[in-house]
């Protein structure tokens, strides 16, 4: 492991935690405590470095990207994306998550390939991995951006759009909450969740973070964290 100053030049590991992906982090409504797989990984890294941990908690992915890119945070937890890679150096993924489409029960859409058609509007969380991916891949459908991932289904219902896109498990939970919805079968993308740090940091810092992620996968730390937080539908990356 490289010296703490490579990864945390202030002597405190500032970890950006994005609440926009509830599979990896969430805030307890009663206590306000933030927990999740990403919090566990940040805590383990701080423990290995022998320095305090400070959580920089944000509500959506774009804010987490900005926190790390601007060096307001030392590390973050992101879906790997080329656009984000301009300012953030990613590790290999530690978790794989499926992206899915949600439609109304009476929608004529039956397959993921039918989504990208003229007249279809797809609601996504602004700045999310789905927003970035679909912005590159959808040629005919129009993207409608909700404020964050938690708002997607409610905005979809209020706005009368044809499709909502996001984390399969979150969409499934929202579908059960509101009723009259169904997921299209399969997935339209696999999201590779990785850790990242500012690209401006020394190469040895990026190498140390990558080694940390590989150790956490190999030791079973990531698998145990997924189990501890009751996460289903996400798998440890190879």
Backbone torsions as a table, in degrees:
resi	resn	phi	psi	omega
1	UNK	NA	131.2	178.3
2	UNK	-67.8	164.3	-176.9
3	UNK	-62.1	150.2	-177.6
4	UNK	-52.4	-33.8	-176.5
5	UNK	-65.6	-22.2	177.0
6	UNK	-68.5	-42.6	-178.0
7	UNK	-93.3	-29.1	-175.6
8	UNK	-141.0	80.8	-173.8
9	UNK	-64.5	-16.9	178.9
10	UNK	-86.0	-6.4	-175.8
11	UNK	86.2	0.3	174.9
12	UNK	-128.8	133.2	177.8
13	UNK	-82.4	108.7	179.7
14	UNK	-93.8	111.0	-175.0
15	UNK	-109.9	121.3	177.3
16	UNK	-78.9	123.8	-178.1
17	UNK	-116.1	119.1	-176.8
18	UNK	-96.5	115.4	178.5
19	UNK	-79.5	-3.7	-179.3
20	UNK	-69.4	-18.5	176.9
21	UNK	-115.0	95.5	-174.6
22	UNK	-67.3	-11.7	175.4
23	UNK	-69.5	-24.4	-174.4
24	UNK	-111.7	-21.9	179.3
25	UNK	-160.1	144.2	176.7
26	UNK	-153.2	157.7	178.9
27	UNK	-108.7	129.8	177.7
28	UNK	-69.2	124.8	-176.0
29	UNK	-63.9	-28.7	-178.2
30	UNK	-84.5	-47.9	-174.6
31	UNK	-95.8	-21.0	-175.8
32	UNK	82.3	-1.5	-178.5
33	UNK	-69.2	138.1	177.4
34	UNK	-100.7	124.6	-178.6
35	UNK	-134.5	169.1	176.0
36	UNK	143.0	177.4	-177.8
37	UNK	-60.9	-43.2	-178.8
38	UNK	-66.4	-36.4	177.2
39	UNK	-65.2	-40.6	178.7
40	UNK	-62.4	-43.1	179.7
41	UNK	-65.4	-41.6	178.1
42	UNK	-62.0	-42.2	179.4
43	UNK	-64.0	-39.5	179.5
44	UNK	-66.9	-39.4	178.5
45	UNK	-65.2	-43.9	178.0
46	UNK	-61.0	-39.1	178.7
47	UNK	-62.7	-44.8	179.6
48	UNK	-63.8	-37.2	-179.9
49	UNK	-77.2	-18.6	-179.9
50	UNK	73.6	33.5	-179.5
51	UNK	-131.9	162.8	179.5
52	UNK	-68.3	157.6	177.0
53	UNK	-109.6	134.3	173.2
54	UNK	-124.1	123.3	179.3
55	UNK	-88.8	127.9	173.8
56	UNK	-104.5	95.2	-169.8
57	UNK	-91.3	127.8	-179.8
58	UNK	-128.8	166.5	-173.8
59	UNK	-96.6	-16.7	-178.4
60	UNK	-150.0	162.1	-172.1
61	UNK	-60.9	-40.1	-177.9
62	UNK	-59.7	-36.0	178.5
63	UNK	-69.4	-34.9	178.3
64	UNK	-68.7	-41.0	176.3
65	UNK	-58.8	-45.5	-179.0
66	UNK	-64.4	-40.1	-178.9
67	UNK	-61.0	-44.2	-178.8
68	UNK	-76.6	-42.3	-179.3
69	UNK	-60.5	-35.2	-179.4
70	UNK	-87.8	-0.7	-178.8
71	UNK	66.2	23.7	168.9
72	UNK	-75.1	-16.8	172.8
73	UNK	-134.4	152.6	-177.8
74	UNK	-87.6	-34.7	-179.5
75	UNK	-139.2	162.2	175.0
76	UNK	-152.7	177.9	-176.3
77	UNK	-127.0	117.0	-167.6
78	UNK	-137.9	154.4	162.3
79	UNK	-77.2	129.6	-178.6
80	UNK	-64.1	130.7	178.7
81	UNK	-151.9	139.9	-177.8
82	UNK	-58.4	-37.9	-179.1
83	UNK	-64.3	-44.7	178.3
84	UNK	-65.4	-29.8	-178.3
85	UNK	-66.5	-10.3	177.1
86	UNK	-67.2	-29.4	-177.3
87	UNK	-121.4	-8.4	-176.8
88	UNK	-126.0	134.3	174.7
89	UNK	-93.8	118.6	-176.1
90	UNK	-94.0	149.9	166.1
91	UNK	-81.5	179.5	166.0
92	UNK	-66.5	157.9	-179.4
93	UNK	-65.5	150.6	174.4
94	UNK	-109.6	-22.5	179.9
95	UNK	-140.7	144.7	174.7
96	UNK	-112.1	132.7	-177.8
97	UNK	-130.7	141.4	-178.9
98	UNK	-89.0	138.6	171.1
99	UNK	-99.7	135.6	-174.1
100	UNK	-135.9	166.0	175.5
101	UNK	-108.3	141.7	175.5
102	UNK	-117.8	137.3	177.3
103	UNK	-133.7	169.2	173.6
104	UNK	-71.3	155.0	-176.2
105	UNK	-58.7	-32.3	-178.3
106	UNK	-94.6	11.4	179.6
107	UNK	-65.9	142.3	175.5
108	UNK	-73.3	-12.1	-178.5
109	UNK	-71.7	131.2	-178.2
110	UNK	-125.4	-11.4	-172.8
111	UNK	-144.0	149.1	179.9
112	UNK	-57.8	-35.4	-177.3
113	UNK	-68.1	-14.8	-179.2
114	UNK	-85.4	-8.0	-174.6
115	UNK	-70.1	-42.1	-174.6
116	UNK	-81.4	76.1	-179.5
117	UNK	-134.3	153.1	177.1
118	UNK	-57.0	139.0	178.4
119	UNK	90.5	-9.8	178.7
120	UNK	-89.2	137.4	177.3
121	UNK	-118.9	129.9	-174.7
122	UNK	-115.2	121.0	-178.9
123	UNK	-91.0	128.8	178.5
124	UNK	-135.9	160.6	172.8
125	UNK	-73.5	129.6	-177.2
126	UNK	-59.2	129.1	177.4
127	UNK	76.8	2.6	179.7
128	UNK	-75.1	169.9	176.9
129	UNK	-59.1	-34.5	-179.4
130	UNK	-69.5	-40.0	176.7
131	UNK	-59.1	-49.6	-178.0
132	UNK	-63.7	-44.1	-178.0
133	UNK	-66.9	-49.5	-176.5
134	UNK	-69.3	-29.4	176.2
135	UNK	-61.7	-30.0	178.1
136	UNK	-85.1	-30.6	-167.7
137	UNK	-104.9	-27.3	179.3
138	UNK	-78.4	125.9	-177.4
139	UNK	-102.4	-29.2	-173.9
140	UNK	-119.6	-35.5	177.5
141	UNK	-71.3	155.7	-179.4
142	UNK	-103.1	135.7	178.3
143	UNK	-91.1	130.2	174.8
144	UNK	-114.6	125.8	-171.6
145	UNK	-102.4	122.3	172.8
146	UNK	-83.4	162.2	-177.1
147	UNK	-59.5	-39.6	177.0
148	UNK	-154.8	176.6	-174.7
149	UNK	-64.9	-32.5	-179.5
150	UNK	-67.9	-22.4	-177.7
151	UNK	-87.6	-8.9	-169.3
152	UNK	-56.4	-54.2	-174.2
153	UNK	-68.3	-40.9	178.5
154	UNK	-63.4	-41.0	177.4
155	UNK	-67.0	-38.3	177.6
156	UNK	-59.3	-44.5	179.5
157	UNK	-68.6	-43.5	-177.8
158	UNK	-69.3	-34.2	-174.4
159	UNK	-91.7	-11.5	178.0
160	UNK	72.3	22.8	178.1
161	UNK	-72.4	172.1	-172.6
162	UNK	-89.5	-28.5	-172.2
163	UNK	-144.3	143.5	168.7
164	UNK	-116.6	142.9	-177.5
165	UNK	-127.0	142.0	178.2
166	UNK	172.7	-162.6	177.2
167	UNK	-64.4	128.4	-176.7
168	UNK	-52.2	-46.8	-175.1
169	UNK	-65.4	-38.1	179.1
170	UNK	-68.4	-42.2	178.1
171	UNK	-63.1	-39.8	179.1
172	UNK	-62.6	-44.2	178.8
173	UNK	-63.1	-41.1	178.6
174	UNK	-66.6	-38.1	178.8
175	UNK	-61.9	-40.9	178.4
176	UNK	-68.6	-32.2	-179.2
177	UNK	-69.4	-43.1	-172.4
178	UNK	-99.0	-24.7	-179.8
179	UNK	76.1	161.9	176.5
180	UNK	71.4	23.1	-178.4
181	UNK	-126.0	161.4	172.6
182	UNK	-150.6	148.8	175.6
183	UNK	-85.7	140.7	170.5
184	UNK	-71.0	145.6	-176.7
185	UNK	-66.0	151.2	176.9
186	UNK	76.9	-154.3	-176.4
187	UNK	-143.1	154.1	176.1
188	UNK	-100.7	-12.3	175.3
189	UNK	-163.6	158.3	170.5
190	UNK	-111.3	124.9	-177.0
191	UNK	-92.6	124.5	177.1
192	UNK	-94.9	107.5	180.0
193	UNK	-87.9	124.4	-176.9
194	UNK	-130.8	167.8	167.4
195	UNK	-91.9	157.4	179.7
196	UNK	-151.4	160.9	177.9
197	UNK	-141.4	165.2	-179.1
198	UNK	-56.5	134.0	-179.3
199	UNK	-62.5	-20.7	-179.6
200	UNK	-75.9	-11.1	180.0
201	UNK	-72.2	157.1	-178.3
202	UNK	-58.4	152.1	-178.6
203	UNK	-59.3	-33.5	-178.9
204	UNK	-67.7	-27.1	177.0
205	UNK	-69.4	-44.5	177.6
206	UNK	-62.3	-39.8	179.2
207	UNK	-65.4	-40.0	179.6
208	UNK	-65.2	-40.3	179.4
209	UNK	-66.8	-39.3	177.5
210	UNK	-63.8	-41.0	177.9
211	UNK	-64.5	-37.9	178.2
212	UNK	-60.8	-46.7	180.0
213	UNK	-61.3	-43.1	-179.7
214	UNK	-64.2	-37.8	177.4
215	UNK	-64.1	-41.3	-177.9
216	UNK	-67.8	-33.2	175.1
217	UNK	-70.8	-47.6	-174.6
218	UNK	-67.2	-33.6	-176.9
219	UNK	-80.2	-10.8	-175.8
220	UNK	90.0	2.6	-178.4
221	UNK	-60.0	-45.1	-178.8
222	UNK	-65.7	-44.0	179.6
223	UNK	-60.9	-42.5	179.6
224	UNK	-66.3	-36.5	179.1
225	UNK	-65.8	-41.5	177.2
226	UNK	-60.9	-42.8	-179.7
227	UNK	-68.3	-42.2	-177.3
228	UNK	-61.0	-36.2	-177.7
229	UNK	-95.6	7.3	174.8
230	UNK	67.4	33.6	-177.3
231	UNK	-86.3	123.8	176.8
232	UNK	-116.5	147.7	177.6
233	UNK	89.6	-1.4	173.6
234	UNK	-115.9	141.6	-177.9
235	UNK	-124.9	153.8	176.8
236	UNK	-69.0	131.5	179.4
237	UNK	-67.5	148.3	177.7
238	UNK	-60.8	NA	NA
